[in-house]
Amino acid sequence: MNFFSPWHLLLVVLVALLLFGPSKLPELGRGFGRMFREFKDATNGLVSDEPNQAAPARKEVNTNSSVEEEARK
């Protein structure tokens, strides 16, 4: 299901043009771009933290299982 077609984008641009006028649109675009960039940077920081925390737990499980295997021999 395609939620955003080119017609939807055109409609949003026209409504923004009518509401804010042509002089305010570049300023609003820059503000939206900064907001999106900050949000993206913040979420990248959250995503990159998770694997670093999960990796030691996996190593512990692997080392524990290898220690148990050696004990069985």
All heavy atoms as a GROMACS GRO file, in nm:
protein
  576
    1MET      N    1   0.084  -0.117   0.000
    1MET     CA    2   0.000   0.000   0.000
    1MET      C    3   0.089   0.124   0.000
    1MET      O    4   0.174   0.141   0.086
    1MET     CB    5  -0.089  -0.004   0.124
    1MET     CG    6  -0.205   0.092   0.115
    1MET     SD    7  -0.306   0.093   0.264
    1MET     CE    8  -0.400  -0.055   0.242
    2ASN      N    9   0.071   0.210  -0.095
    2ASN     CA   10   0.152   0.331  -0.109
    2ASN      C   11   0.076   0.449  -0.048
    2ASN      O   12  -0.027   0.490  -0.100
    2ASN     CB   13   0.183   0.356  -0.256
    2ASN     CG   14   0.286   0.464  -0.275
    2ASN    OD1   15   0.338   0.517  -0.178
    2ASN    ND2   16   0.314   0.497  -0.398
    3PHE      N   17   0.126   0.501   0.063
    3PHE     CA   18   0.058   0.608   0.133
    3PHE      C   19   0.086   0.746   0.073
    3PHE      O   20   0.002   0.834   0.078
    3PHE     CB   21   0.095   0.609   0.281
    3PHE     CG   22   0.043   0.489   0.354
    3PHE    CD1   23   0.130   0.394   0.401
    3PHE    CD2   24  -0.092   0.473   0.376
    3PHE    CE1   25   0.083   0.283   0.469
    3PHE    CE2   26  -0.140   0.363   0.443
    3PHE     CZ   27  -0.053   0.268   0.491
    4PHE      N   28   0.205   0.765   0.020
    4PHE     CA   29   0.243   0.896  -0.033
    4PHE      C   30   0.271   0.887  -0.182
    4PHE      O   31   0.369   0.828  -0.224
    4PHE     CB   32   0.367   0.950   0.039
    4PHE     CG   33   0.342   0.980   0.184
    4PHE    CD1   34   0.395   0.899   0.282
    4PHE    CD2   35   0.263   1.088   0.221
    4PHE    CE1   36   0.372   0.925   0.415
    4PHE    CE2   37   0.239   1.115   0.353
    4PHE     CZ   38   0.293   1.033   0.451
    5SER      N   39   0.184   0.945  -0.259
    5SER     CA   40   0.206   0.951  -0.402
    5SER      C   41   0.256   1.093  -0.436
    5SER      O   42   0.255   1.182  -0.351
    5SER     CB   43   0.076   0.922  -0.476
    5SER     OG   44  -0.016   1.028  -0.458
    6PRO      N   45   0.298   1.116  -0.558
    6PRO     CA   46   0.341   1.251  -0.597
    6PRO      C   47   0.230   1.355  -0.578
    6PRO      O   48   0.257   1.470  -0.548
    6PRO     CB   49   0.380   1.237  -0.743
    6PRO     CG   50   0.414   1.093  -0.759
    6PRO     CD   51   0.326   1.018  -0.663
    7TRP      N   52   0.106   1.313  -0.593
    7TRP     CA   53  -0.006   1.406  -0.574
    7TRP      C   54  -0.017   1.452  -0.429
    7TRP      O   55  -0.049   1.567  -0.400
    7TRP     CB   56  -0.138   1.343  -0.618
    7TRP     CG   57  -0.143   1.324  -0.767
    7TRP    CD1   58  -0.136   1.206  -0.834
    7TRP    CD2   59  -0.150   1.428  -0.866
    7TRP    NE1   60  -0.139   1.229  -0.969
    7TRP    CE2   61  -0.148   1.364  -0.991
    7TRP    CE3   62  -0.158   1.566  -0.860
    7TRP    CZ2   63  -0.154   1.436  -1.110
    7TRP    CZ3   64  -0.165   1.636  -0.979
    7TRP    CH2   65  -0.162   1.572  -1.102
    8HIS      N   66   0.010   1.362  -0.335
    8HIS     CA   67   0.007   1.398  -0.194
    8HIS      C   68   0.115   1.502  -0.163
    8HIS      O   69   0.090   1.599  -0.091
    8HIS     CB   70   0.028   1.275  -0.105
    8HIS     CG   71  -0.087   1.181  -0.106
    8HIS    ND1   72  -0.075   1.052  -0.150
    8HIS    CD2   73  -0.217   1.197  -0.070
    8HIS    CE1   74  -0.191   0.993  -0.140
    8HIS    NE2   75  -0.279   1.078  -0.092
    9LEU      N   76   0.233   1.480  -0.216
    9LEU     CA   77   0.343   1.573  -0.194
    9LEU      C   78   0.311   1.710  -0.253
    9LEU      O   79   0.335   1.813  -0.189
    9LEU     CB   80   0.472   1.518  -0.255
    9LEU     CG   81   0.598   1.600  -0.233
    9LEU    CD1   82   0.629   1.614  -0.085
    9LEU    CD2   83   0.714   1.537  -0.305
   10LEU      N   84   0.254   1.712  -0.372
   10LEU     CA   85   0.215   1.837  -0.436
   10LEU      C   86   0.110   1.910  -0.353
   10LEU      O   87   0.117   2.032  -0.334
   10LEU     CB   88   0.164   1.811  -0.578
   10LEU     CG   89   0.122   1.933  -0.657
   10LEU    CD1   90   0.241   2.024  -0.682
   10LEU    CD2   91   0.057   1.890  -0.787
   11LEU      N   92   0.015   1.837  -0.299
   11LEU     CA   93  -0.090   1.897  -0.216
   11LEU      C   94  -0.031   1.957  -0.088
   11LEU      O   95  -0.067   2.068  -0.048
   11LEU     CB   96  -0.195   1.792  -0.181
   11LEU     CG   97  -0.313   1.840  -0.098
   11LEU    CD1   98  -0.393   1.945  -0.175
   11LEU    CD2   99  -0.401   1.724  -0.058
   12VAL      N  100   0.063   1.889  -0.026
   12VAL     CA  101   0.126   1.940   0.096
   12VAL      C  102   0.205   2.068   0.065
   12VAL      O  103   0.199   2.165   0.141
   12VAL     CB  104   0.218   1.832   0.159
   12VAL    CG1  105   0.306   1.891   0.267
   12VAL    CG2  106   0.135   1.719   0.213
   13VAL      N  107   0.276   2.070  -0.047
   13VAL     CA  108   0.352   2.190  -0.085
   13VAL      C  109   0.259   2.307  -0.112
   13VAL      O  110   0.286   2.420  -0.069
   13VAL     CB  111   0.443   2.159  -0.207
   13VAL    CG1  112   0.504   2.286  -0.263
   13VAL    CG2  113   0.551   2.061  -0.168
   14LEU      N  114   0.149   2.282  -0.180
   14LEU     CA  115   0.054   2.390  -0.208
   14LEU      C  116  -0.010   2.446  -0.081
   14LEU      O  117  -0.024   2.567  -0.066
   14LEU     CB  118  -0.055   2.341  -0.305
   14LEU     CG  119  -0.011   2.325  -0.449
   14LEU    CD1  120  -0.124   2.263  -0.532
   14LEU    CD2  121   0.029   2.459  -0.507
   15VAL      N  122  -0.046   2.359   0.010
   15VAL     CA  123  -0.105   2.404   0.137
   15VAL      C  124  -0.003   2.484   0.216
   15VAL      O  125  -0.035   2.589   0.273
   15VAL     CB  126  -0.158   2.284   0.219
   15VAL    CG1  127  -0.193   2.325   0.360
   15VAL    CG2  128  -0.279   2.223   0.150
   16ALA      N  129   0.123   2.438   0.221
   16ALA     CA  130   0.228   2.512   0.292
   16ALA      C  131   0.250   2.648   0.227
   16ALA      O  132   0.269   2.748   0.297
   16ALA     CB  133   0.358   2.431   0.292
   17LEU      N  134   0.246   2.653   0.096
   17LEU     CA  135   0.263   2.779   0.025
   17LEU      C  136   0.150   2.875   0.058
   17LEU      O  137   0.174   2.995   0.082
   17LEU     CB  138   0.270   2.754  -0.126
   17LEU     CG  139   0.300   2.874  -0.215
   17LEU    CD1  140   0.437   2.930  -0.182
   17LEU    CD2  141   0.295   2.833  -0.361
   18LEU      N  142   0.029   2.826   0.065
   18LEU     CA  143  -0.084   2.911   0.098
   18LEU      C  144  -0.080   2.959   0.244
   18LEU      O  145  -0.114   3.073   0.274
   18LEU     CB  146  -0.216   2.838   0.071
   18LEU     CG  147  -0.251   2.817  -0.076
   18LEU    CD1  148  -0.375   2.729  -0.087
   18LEU    CD2  149  -0.274   2.950  -0.145
   19LEU      N  150  -0.039   2.871   0.334
   19LEU     CA  151  -0.038   2.906   0.476
   19LEU      C  152   0.076   3.002   0.513
   19LEU      O  153   0.056   3.096   0.590
   19LEU     CB  154  -0.028   2.781   0.563
   19LEU     CG  155  -0.152   2.693   0.570
   19LEU    CD1  156  -0.123   2.568   0.652
   19LEU    CD2  157  -0.269   2.769   0.633
   20PHE      N  158   0.196   2.976   0.463
   20PHE     CA  159   0.312   3.050   0.508
   20PHE      C  160   0.363   3.154   0.408
   20PHE      O  161   0.438   3.243   0.446
   20PHE     CB  162   0.426   2.954   0.542
   20PHE     CG  163   0.389   2.858   0.650
   20PHE    CD1  164   0.368   2.723   0.620
   20PHE    CD2  165   0.374   2.899   0.781
   20PHE    CE1  166   0.335   2.634   0.719
   20PHE    CE2  167   0.339   2.810   0.881
   20PHE     CZ  168   0.319   2.677   0.849
   21GLY      N  169   0.329   3.140   0.283
   21GLY     CA  170   0.376   3.235   0.183
   21GLY      C  171   0.513   3.198   0.131
   21GLY      O  172   0.588   3.124   0.195
   22PRO      N  173   0.548   3.250   0.014
   22PRO     CA  174   0.676   3.211  -0.048
   22PRO      C  175   0.799   3.262   0.026
   22PRO      O  176   0.906   3.205   0.014
   22PRO     CB  177   0.667   3.272  -0.188
   22PRO     CG  178   0.563   3.377  -0.180
   22PRO     CD  179   0.469   3.338  -0.070
   23SER      N  180   0.787   3.369   0.104
   23SER     CA  181   0.905   3.422   0.173
   23SER      C  182   0.943   3.338   0.294
   23SER      O  183   1.060   3.335   0.334
   23SER     CB  184   0.881   3.567   0.214
   23SER     OG  185   0.773   3.574   0.305
   24LYS      N  186   0.848   3.268   0.357
   24LYS     CA  187   0.876   3.190   0.477
   24LYS      C  188   0.914   3.045   0.448
   24LYS      O  189   0.971   2.978   0.533
   24LYS     CB  190   0.751   3.188   0.569
   24LYS     CG  191   0.735   3.309   0.654
   24LYS     CD  192   0.833   3.301   0.767
   24LYS     CE  193   0.792   3.397   0.876
   24LYS     NZ  194   0.883   3.397   0.985
   25LEU      N  195   0.884   2.996   0.330
   25LEU     CA  196   0.909   2.854   0.301
   25LEU      C  197   1.057   2.815   0.310
   25LEU      O  198   1.087   2.710   0.369
   25LEU     CB  199   0.853   2.816   0.163
   25LEU     CG  200   0.702   2.796   0.160
   25LEU    CD1  201   0.658   2.754   0.021
   25LEU    CD2  202   0.655   2.696   0.261
   26PRO      N  203   1.153   2.892   0.259
   26PRO     CA  204   1.294   2.850   0.275
   26PRO      C  205   1.337   2.842   0.421
   26PRO      O  206   1.408   2.750   0.462
   26PRO     CB  207   1.372   2.958   0.201
   26PRO     CG  208   1.276   3.016   0.105
   26PRO     CD  209   1.142   3.007   0.171
   27GLU      N  210   1.290   2.936   0.501
   27GLU     CA  211   1.324   2.934   0.644
   27GLU      C  212   1.263   2.812   0.713
   27GLU      O  213   1.329   2.747   0.795
   27GLU     CB  214   1.271   3.062   0.710
   27GLU     CG  215   1.306   3.076   0.855
   27GLU     CD  216   1.250   3.205   0.914
   27GLU    OE1  217   1.239   3.305   0.840
   27GLU    OE2  218   1.216   3.203   1.033
   28LEU      N  219   1.140   2.779   0.679
   28LEU     CA  220   1.076   2.661   0.737
   28LEU      C  221   1.146   2.533   0.692
   28LEU      O  222   1.162   2.439   0.770
   28LEU     CB  223   0.929   2.657   0.698
   28LEU     CG  224   0.841   2.762   0.763
   28LEU    CD1  225   0.702   2.760   0.701
   28LEU    CD2  226   0.832   2.739   0.912
   29GLY      N  227   1.189   2.530   0.567
   29GLY     CA  228   1.262   2.414   0.516
   29GLY      C  229   1.393   2.392   0.588
   29GLY      O  230   1.429   2.279   0.623
   30ARG      N  231   1.467   2.500   0.610
   30ARG     CA  232   1.594   2.489   0.685
   30ARG      C  233   1.569   2.441   0.827
   30ARG      O  234   1.642   2.356   0.880
   30ARG     CB  235   1.667   2.622   0.686
   30ARG     CG  236   1.742   2.652   0.559
   30ARG     CD  237   1.831   2.774   0.574
   30ARG     NE  238   1.755   2.897   0.592
   30ARG     CZ  239   1.708   2.971   0.492
   30ARG    NH1  240   1.731   2.935   0.367
   30ARG    NH2  241   1.639   3.081   0.515
   31GLY      N  242   1.466   2.495   0.891
   31GLY     CA  243   1.434   2.453   1.028
   31GLY      C  244   1.396   2.306   1.035
   31GLY      O  245   1.438   2.233   1.124
   32PHE      N  246   1.317   2.263   0.937
   32PHE     CA  247   1.278   2.122   0.932
   32PHE      C  248   1.399   2.034   0.907
   32PHE      O  249   1.413   1.927   0.967
   32PHE     CB  250   1.172   2.100   0.824
   32PHE     CG  251   1.125   1.958   0.815
   32PHE    CD1  252   1.040   1.907   0.911
   32PHE    CD2  253   1.168   1.877   0.713
   32PHE    CE1  254   0.998   1.775   0.903
   32PHE    CE2  255   1.126   1.745   0.705
   32PHE     CZ  256   1.040   1.695   0.800
   33GLY      N  257   1.488   2.077   0.820
   33GLY     CA  258   1.610   2.000   0.792
   33GLY      C  259   1.698   1.986   0.915
   33GLY      O  260   1.751   1.879   0.942
   34ARG      N  261   1.715   2.094   0.989
   34ARG     CA  262   1.794   2.088   1.114
   34ARG      C  263   1.730   1.994   1.215
   34ARG      O  264   1.798   1.914   1.280
   34ARG     CB  265   1.806   2.227   1.176
   34ARG     CG  266   1.903   2.316   1.105
   34ARG     CD  267   1.921   2.448   1.179
   34ARG     NE  268   1.968   2.548   1.086
   34ARG     CZ  269   1.907   2.661   1.058
   34ARG    NH1  270   1.794   2.692   1.121
   34ARG    NH2  271   1.956   2.745   0.971
   35MET      N  272   1.596   2.003   1.228
   35MET     CA  273   1.525   1.918   1.323
   35MET      C  274   1.542   1.772   1.284
   35MET      O  275   1.570   1.687   1.369
   35MET     CB  276   1.377   1.955   1.325
   35MET     CG  277   1.294   1.866   1.416
   35MET     SD  278   1.118   1.882   1.391
   35MET     CE  279   1.100   1.818   1.225
   36PHE      N  280   1.527   1.741   1.156
   36PHE     CA  281   1.539   1.604   1.109
   36PHE      C  282   1.681   1.551   1.130
   36PHE      O  283   1.701   1.437   1.172
   36PHE     CB  284   1.500   1.596   0.961
   36PHE     CG  285   1.499   1.456   0.908
   36PHE    CD1  286   1.401   1.367   0.946
   36PHE    CD2  287   1.597   1.415   0.820
   36PHE    CE1  288   1.399   1.238   0.897
   36PHE    CE2  289   1.598   1.286   0.770
   36PHE     CZ  290   1.498   1.198   0.809
   37ARG      N  291   1.783   1.635   1.105
   37ARG     CA  292   1.922   1.594   1.123
   37ARG      C  293   1.951   1.565   1.270
   37ARG      O  294   2.017   1.466   1.303
   37ARG     CB  295   2.015   1.703   1.070
   37ARG     CG  296   2.160   1.661   1.062
   37ARG     CD  297   2.252   1.767   1.002
   37ARG     NE  298   2.191   1.843   0.894
   37ARG     CZ  299   2.167   1.975   0.898
   37ARG    NH1  300   2.200   2.045   1.005
   37ARG    NH2  301   2.113   2.037   0.795
   38GLU      N  302   1.903   1.651   1.360
   38GLU     CA  303   1.925   1.628   1.503
   38GLU      C  304   1.855   1.501   1.550
   38GLU      O  305   1.910   1.424   1.628
   38GLU     CB  306   1.877   1.748   1.583
   38GLU     CG  307   1.964   1.870   1.568
   38GLU     CD  308   1.909   1.991   1.642
   38GLU    OE1  309   1.812   1.975   1.720
   38GLU    OE2  310   1.962   2.100   1.623
   39PHE      N  311   1.735   1.478   1.501
   39PHE     CA  312   1.661   1.357   1.536
   39PHE      C  313   1.735   1.232   1.486
   39PHE      O  314   1.750   1.134   1.558
   39PHE     CB  315   1.520   1.362   1.478
   39PHE     CG  316   1.439   1.238   1.505
   39PHE    CD1  317   1.385   1.217   1.629
   39PHE    CD2  318   1.418   1.145   1.405
   39PHE    CE1  319   1.311   1.103   1.655
   39PHE    CE2  320   1.345   1.032   1.428
   39PHE     CZ  321   1.291   1.010   1.554
   40LYS      N  322   1.785   1.239   1.364
   40LYS     CA  323   1.858   1.127   1.305
   40LYS      C  324   1.986   1.099   1.383
   40LYS      O  325   2.019   0.983   1.410
   40LYS     CB  326   1.890   1.160   1.159
   40LYS     CG  327   1.952   1.048   1.082
   40LYS     CD  328   1.968   1.091   0.938
   40LYS     CE  329   2.078   1.017   0.870
   40LYS     NZ  330   2.105   1.066   0.735
   41ASP      N  331   2.060   1.204   1.421
   41ASP     CA  332   2.182   1.186   1.499
   41ASP      C  333   2.152   1.124   1.636
   41ASP      O  334   2.225   1.039   1.684
   41ASP     CB  335   2.255   1.319   1.517
   41ASP     CG  336   2.315   1.371   1.388
   41ASP    OD1  337   2.330   1.291   1.292
   41ASP    OD2  338   2.344   1.492   1.381
   42ALA      N  339   2.043   1.169   1.698
   42ALA     CA  340   2.006   1.116   1.830
   42ALA      C  341   1.967   0.969   1.820
   42ALA      O  342   2.006   0.888   1.904
   42ALA     CB  343   1.893   1.197   1.889
   43THR      N  344   1.892   0.932   1.718
   43THR     CA  345   1.851   0.792   1.705
   43THR      C  346   1.968   0.705   1.664
   43THR      O  347   1.976   0.590   1.706
   43THR     CB  348   1.736   0.776   1.605
   43THR    OG1  349   1.773   0.831   1.479
   43THR    CG2  350   1.610   0.842   1.654
   44ASN      N  351   2.063   0.756   1.585
   44ASN     CA  352   2.182   0.679   1.551
   44ASN      C  353   2.265   0.651   1.676
   44ASN      O  354   2.322   0.545   1.690
   44ASN     CB  355   2.268   0.751   1.447
   44ASN     CG  356   2.212   0.738   1.309
   44ASN    OD1  357   2.132   0.649   1.281
   44ASN    ND2  358   2.252   0.828   1.221
   45GLY      N  359   2.270   0.746   1.767
   45GLY     CA  360   2.341   0.725   1.892
   45GLY      C  361   2.277   0.616   1.976
   45GLY      O  362   2.345   0.535   2.038
   46LEU      N  363   2.145   0.610   1.977
   46LEU     CA  364   2.075   0.507   2.052
   46LEU      C  365   2.095   0.370   1.990
   46LEU      O  366   2.118   0.273   2.060
   46LEU     CB  367   1.925   0.538   2.059
   46LEU     CG  368   1.885   0.660   2.141
   46LEU    CD1  369   1.736   0.686   2.128
   46LEU    CD2  370   1.922   0.640   2.287
   47VAL      N  371   2.088   0.362   1.860
   47VAL     CA  372   2.102   0.234   1.791
   47VAL      C  373   2.244   0.183   1.804
   47VAL      O  374   2.266   0.064   1.825
   47VAL     CB  375   2.060   0.248   1.643
   47VAL    CG1  376   2.093   0.124   1.565
   47VAL    CG2  377   1.912   0.279   1.634
   48SER      N  378   2.344   0.269   1.794
   48SER     CA  379   2.482   0.224   1.801
   48SER      C  380   2.520   0.181   1.942
   48SER      O  381   2.612   0.103   1.959
   48SER     CB  382   2.577   0.333   1.751
   48SER     OG  383   2.572   0.444   1.838
   49ASP      N  384   2.451   0.228   2.045
   49ASP     CA  385   2.481   0.188   2.182
   49ASP      C  386   2.434   0.045   2.212
   49ASP      O  387   2.496  -0.026   2.287
   49ASP     CB  388   2.416   0.283   2.282
   49ASP     CG  389   2.484   0.418   2.286
   49ASP    OD1  390   2.596   0.428   2.233
   49ASP    OD2  391   2.424   0.514   2.339
   50GLU      N  392   2.324   0.002   2.153
   50GLU     CA  393   2.268  -0.128   2.184
   50GLU      C  394   2.360  -0.245   2.151
   50GLU      O  395   2.380  -0.331   2.234
   50GLU     CB  396   2.132  -0.144   2.116
   50GLU     CG  397   2.027  -0.056   2.176
   50GLU     CD  398   1.895  -0.065   2.102
   50GLU    OE1  399   1.879  -0.156   2.018
   50GLU    OE2  400   1.809   0.018   2.129
   51PRO      N  401   2.419  -0.253   2.031
   51PRO     CA  402   2.505  -0.368   2.004
   51PRO      C  403   2.627  -0.375   2.096
   51PRO      O  404   2.672  -0.483   2.130
   51PRO     CB  405   2.550  -0.348   1.860
   51PRO     CG  406   2.445  -0.262   1.800
   51PRO     CD  407   2.397  -0.174   1.912
   52ASN      N  408   2.680  -0.262   2.137
   52ASN     CA  409   2.796  -0.263   2.227
   52ASN      C  410   2.760  -0.322   2.362
   52ASN      O  411   2.841  -0.387   2.425
   52ASN     CB  412   2.851  -0.121   2.245
   52ASN     CG  413   2.913  -0.068   2.117
   52ASN    OD1  414   2.952  -0.145   2.031
   52ASN    ND2  415   2.919   0.063   2.104
   53GLN      N  416   2.637  -0.301   2.407
   53GLN     CA  417   2.596  -0.355   2.535
   53GLN      C  418   2.559  -0.503   2.524
   53GLN      O  419   2.578  -0.579   2.615
   53GLN     CB  420   2.477  -0.276   2.590
   53GLN     CG  421   2.513  -0.134   2.627
   53GLN     CD  422   2.392  -0.052   2.666
   53GLN    OE1  423   2.280  -0.100   2.659
   53GLN    NE2  424   2.414   0.071   2.708
   54ALA      N  425   2.506  -0.543   2.409
   54ALA     CA  426   2.463  -0.681   2.393
   54ALA      C  427   2.580  -0.775   2.364
   54ALA      O  428   2.576  -0.892   2.395
   54ALA     CB  429   2.359  -0.692   2.281
   55ALA      N  430   2.685  -0.725   2.303
   55ALA     CA  431   2.797  -0.810   2.263
   55ALA      C  432   2.866  -0.878   2.382
   55ALA      O  433   2.891  -0.997   2.376
   55ALA     CB  434   2.897  -0.729   2.182
   56PRO      N  435   2.896  -0.810   2.493
   56PRO     CA  436   2.962  -0.880   2.604
   56PRO      C  437   2.875  -0.992   2.663
   56PRO      O  438   2.927  -1.095   2.702
   56PRO     CB  439   2.986  -0.771   2.708
   56PRO     CG  440   2.989  -0.645   2.630
   56PRO     CD  441   2.894  -0.667   2.517
   57ALA      N  442   2.745  -0.974   2.665
   57ALA     CA  443   2.658  -1.079   2.718
   57ALA      C  444   2.668  -1.205   2.632
   57ALA      O  445   2.670  -1.316   2.683
   57ALA     CB  446   2.514  -1.030   2.724
   58ARG      N  447   2.676  -1.189   2.503
   58ARG     CA  448   2.689  -1.304   2.414
   58ARG      C  449   2.823  -1.373   2.435
   58ARG      O  450   2.831  -1.495   2.434
   58ARG     CB  451   2.676  -1.261   2.269
   58ARG     CG  452   2.537  -1.219   2.233
   58ARG     CD  453   2.528  -1.183   2.087
   58ARG     NE  454   2.399  -1.125   2.060
   58ARG     CZ  455   2.375  -1.038   1.965
   58ARG    NH1  456   2.474  -0.998   1.886
   58ARG    NH2  457   2.255  -0.990   1.946
   59LYS      N  458   2.928  -1.296   2.456
   59LYS     CA  459   3.060  -1.355   2.478
   59LYS      C  460   3.060  -1.435   2.607
   59LYS      O  461   3.118  -1.542   2.614
   59LYS     CB  462   3.167  -1.247   2.483
   59LYS     CG  463   3.196  -1.187   2.348
   59LYS     CD  464   3.303  -1.081   2.358
   59LYS     CE  465   3.328  -1.018   2.223
   59LYS     NZ  466   3.426  -0.910   2.230
   60GLU      N  467   2.994  -1.385   2.710
   60GLU     CA  468   2.989  -1.457   2.836
   60GLU      C  469   2.918  -1.591   2.819
   60GLU      O  470   2.961  -1.692   2.871
   60GLU     CB  471   2.919  -1.374   2.942
   60GLU     CG  472   3.000  -1.255   2.990
   60GLU     CD  473   2.925  -1.171   3.089
   60GLU    OE1  474   2.828  -1.221   3.148
   60GLU    OE2  475   2.963  -1.055   3.108
   61VAL      N  476   2.809  -1.592   2.744
   61VAL     CA  477   2.736  -1.716   2.722
   61VAL      C  478   2.824  -1.813   2.645
   61VAL      O  479   2.832  -1.930   2.679
   61VAL     CB  480   2.605  -1.687   2.643
   61VAL    CG1  481   2.539  -1.816   2.599
   61VAL    CG2  482   2.511  -1.607   2.730
   62ASN      N  483   2.895  -1.764   2.544
   62ASN     CA  484   2.982  -1.852   2.466
   62ASN      C  485   3.097  -1.905   2.551
   62ASN      O  486   3.132  -2.021   2.541
   62ASN     CB  487   3.037  -1.778   2.343
   62ASN     CG  488   2.929  -1.751   2.241
   62ASN    OD1  489   2.827  -1.820   2.239
   62ASN    ND2  490   2.950  -1.651   2.158
   63THR      N  491   3.156  -1.822   2.635
   63THR     CA  492   3.268  -1.869   2.717
   63THR      C  493   3.218  -1.965   2.824
   63THR      O  494   3.286  -2.062   2.856
   63THR     CB  495   3.342  -1.752   2.782
   63THR    OG1  496   3.251  -1.675   2.858
   63THR    CG2  497   3.410  -1.666   2.677
   64ASN      N  498   3.100  -1.940   2.878
   64ASN     CA  499   3.046  -2.031   2.978
   64ASN      C  500   3.016  -2.167   2.916
   64ASN      O  501   3.042  -2.270   2.977
   64ASN     CB  502   2.918  -1.975   3.041
   64ASN     CG  503   2.948  -1.858   3.133
   64ASN    OD1  504   3.061  -1.843   3.179
   64ASN    ND2  505   2.849  -1.776   3.158
   65SER      N  506   2.961  -2.169   2.796
   65SER     CA  507   2.930  -2.297   2.733
   65SER      C  508   3.059  -2.372   2.698
   65SER      O  509   3.065  -2.493   2.710
   65SER     CB  510   2.844  -2.277   2.608
   65SER     OG  511   2.914  -2.201   2.513
   66SER      N  512   3.164  -2.300   2.658
   66SER     CA  513   3.290  -2.368   2.627
   66SER      C  514   3.355  -2.420   2.754
   66SER      O  515   3.417  -2.524   2.753
   66SER     CB  516   3.385  -2.274   2.551
   66SER     OG  517   3.420  -2.164   2.632
   67VAL      N  518   3.340  -2.349   2.865
   67VAL     CA  519   3.395  -2.397   2.993
   67VAL      C  520   3.319  -2.521   3.036
   67VAL      O  521   3.380  -2.618   3.083
   67VAL     CB  522   3.384  -2.285   3.101
   67VAL    CG1  523   3.415  -2.339   3.238
   67VAL    CG2  524   3.476  -2.169   3.064
   68GLU      N  525   3.188  -2.523   3.018
   68GLU     CA  526   3.110  -2.642   3.054
   68GLU      C  527   3.147  -2.760   2.966
   68GLU      O  528   3.155  -2.874   3.015
   68GLU     CB  529   2.961  -2.613   3.040
   68GLU     CG  530   2.908  -2.516   3.143
   68GLU     CD  531   2.763  -2.478   3.120
   68GLU    OE1  532   2.700  -2.533   3.026
   68GLU    OE2  533   2.712  -2.394   3.195
   69GLU      N  534   3.172  -2.736   2.837
   69GLU     CA  535   3.212  -2.845   2.747
   69GLU      C  536   3.347  -2.903   2.788
   69GLU      O  537   3.367  -3.024   2.784
   69GLU     CB  538   3.216  -2.794   2.603
   69GLU     CG  539   3.080  -2.767   2.544
   69GLU     CD  540   3.088  -2.709   2.404
   69GLU    OE1  541   3.199  -2.708   2.347
   69GLU    OE2  542   2.985  -2.665   2.354
   70GLU      N  543   3.440  -2.816   2.828
   70GLU     CA  544   3.571  -2.864   2.870
   70GLU      C  545   3.560  -2.942   3.000
   70GLU      O  546   3.632  -3.039   3.022
   70GLU     CB  547   3.666  -2.745   2.887
   70GLU     CG  548   3.707  -2.683   2.754
   70GLU     CD  549   3.798  -2.564   2.773
   70GLU    OE1  550   3.854  -2.547   2.884
   70GLU    OE2  551   3.813  -2.489   2.676
   71ALA      N  552   3.467  -2.901   3.087
   71ALA     CA  553   3.448  -2.972   3.214
   71ALA      C  554   3.391  -3.112   3.190
   71ALA      O  555   3.419  -3.205   3.266
   71ALA     CB  556   3.359  -2.892   3.307
   72ARG      N  557   3.308  -3.127   3.088
   72ARG     CA  558   3.249  -3.257   3.057
   72ARG      C  559   3.353  -3.355   3.002
   72ARG      O  560   3.341  -3.474   3.018
   72ARG     CB  561   3.139  -3.240   2.952
   72ARG     CG  562   3.017  -3.171   3.007
   72ARG     CD  563   2.911  -3.160   2.900
   72ARG     NE  564   2.804  -3.068   2.945
   72ARG     CZ  565   2.718  -3.011   2.868
   72ARG    NH1  566   2.721  -3.034   2.736
   72ARG    NH2  567   2.625  -2.933   2.917
   73LYS      N  568   3.458  -3.306   2.939
   73LYS     CA  569   3.561  -3.394   2.880
   73LYS      C  570   3.645  -3.451   2.985
   73LYS      O  571   3.674  -3.514   3.055
   73LYS     CB  572   3.649  -3.313   2.783
   73LYS     CG  573   3.576  -3.271   2.661
   73LYS     CD  574   3.670  -3.194   2.571
   73LYS     CE  575   3.597  -3.146   2.447
   73LYS     NZ  576   3.683  -3.071   2.358
   0.00000   0.00000   0.00000
